Structure formats: C-alpha cells, structure tokens
Amino acid sequence: MSAPAAPTIAGGPVTPLDAPSHRRGDRIFAGLARGAGVLILVLLAGVALFLVVESVPALTASSSELPQGKSFAHYVGPLAFGTAFAAAIALLIAAPVSIGVALFISHYSPRRLAGVLGYLIDLLAAVPSVVFGLWGIFWLAPQLQPGMAWLGTHLSFIPFFAGPVSATGRTILTAGVVLAVMILPIMTAICREIFLQTPRLHEEAALALGATRWEVVRMSVLPHGRSGVISAAMLGLGRALGETMAVAMVLSVGGGVSVNLISPQNPSTIAANIALQFPESSGVAVNALIATGLVLFVITFLVNFAARAVVARRKDFREGS
C-alpha cells in the first residue's frame, strides 16, 4: 500500500511548521531580536558611563572652579527647576488638546477628514525645532505679550502673574506653549491609535443600550485607553524635558528660581543652557555642563520609570478586575 501524498497548495507542497527551515528562521529572528535588545542596553550603559566619568571632575571641584562661582548643587538646581517647569507647562497644555484631537479623529470626524487630519498631525512632527523656535520668537511671543500685560495688570496678586511683564513676550510661558506644540503630534498619534483599538463590541453594546456618543467615549473609550494616554503623556514629557534649540531661541534667561510666567527673568533649562554655554566653555566648565546632562539623564529615566510603573499597575488592575 503506497504512502499518502503530501498535502499541496497552488504554490507547491505545504511545509510543516516544525520543518528545519522554519526552525532555522525562528532561531535567526530570535537571535536578531535578542541582539537588538542587548544593543540598546549596551548603548544606554555606555551613555550613562560616559556621563558619570566626565562628570566626576565637576562634582569634585571647588565652587571657585565652577561656572558663576557656585557649588554644583546651586548651579544645577535652577536649571533642573526650569527644565521641569517648562515641561510641566507644555504637558498641561498639550495633554487635553491631544486627547481631544485624537477623539475627534477616531470617533467624530468623517473618514476622509480623519485621514487628512491624521496626515497633517504626523507631518507636524517632522518640522525641525529651529523652525518652532523662529515661530515662537517672531510670531507667538508678540501675540502673547498683550495677554501677558493684561494678566500682569489684573491678576498680579497670583504669583504666576506677579510681573514685571516682559516687553518682548519671550517668557517661560511662551517657551511652554512652543514645547506644547512640539509634543502635540506624538501624543495625538499615540492616543489616536489607542482609541481606535477600543473593542468594537463594547461601543456597539453601549449604543444599543441608548448611550450617546459622548457617553460611549466616557464609559468605554477613555477607560480602555487610559494606560495608553499615560504612556503618550510621558513620551511627550520626555521630549519636552530634552528639547534644546526651540527653548534656547525663545526663552529670555535671567537665572534663578521663579514661578512667574510673564517676567523677563526666567530660569533656563538644562538642555538650553548646555547649547548656549558649551561653545565658550573649557576645562572644568565643560565637565560641569556634562554633569548637568547627567542630571537631565537621571530625570528623564525617573520619569519614564514612573510612567512604566503606572501603566503596569493599571494593567494588573484591569486583569484582576
């Protein structure tokens, strides 16, 4: 009795999944994926090691050897504050706008309009930071200056608007708005994809029970995408923390620590300070700038670590519910 013929398809015989060629392909793919992961860790460790080694001379130097004759803690403190303050302003502005735009594209706009808007949002992410800086200097700052003057006149009792008011509009508020526009595309793109992954059956069930479109979004779409929104916000915050040229061009730096949003005396950010001071620095001053970069590296790492912890906690909560 002859053996049964092997199954065939239009292109030839079917190859079993456990054939040597398939196993070889799996091993190659697994090796490449593992190598890529290890390469990322090696690069990250190399950057961290470089920053630590080059920061040691500044961390061990006396105050007289460092810029402005201050200790390193007093030197980097205002810069770290300005970095966090500008990024927080950007996140407070960009987060609700990006969620709203993503919801409009994914659940409210017609399909053709949604495609065009999605393409424009993605295109906005490709604009260089220098262009945003020029836009902030020559258009945004003059447009915001009258509003800052009104805030300084009528709301000066609030520390954020205590004044004196900047005559040029190049304040930490303007820098925060520019950063918000810069992080808006990445946050909107991620939120849009997360909202589109909401189970269709959940939305249809809510509509069948008589829920309005907003109730569907509030009870089904937003809860499902909460962890993704947090991830998008943290990615945007990381981009805002490390932005250099736009902030360096827009911000009128006065030094110190201040929460005043409309004053001409503004705290600088770590990245902008490195970009502005590095060409004229030498010796220990260069090491001091690298040490501030190490501080920024640690801040960014902690922000991303906290975001991953929040996302993982939300995931465990959903799986256990």
Beta strands, then each sheet from edge to edge (+ up, - down):
strand 1: 8-9
strand 2: 12-13
sheet 1: 1+ 2-
end
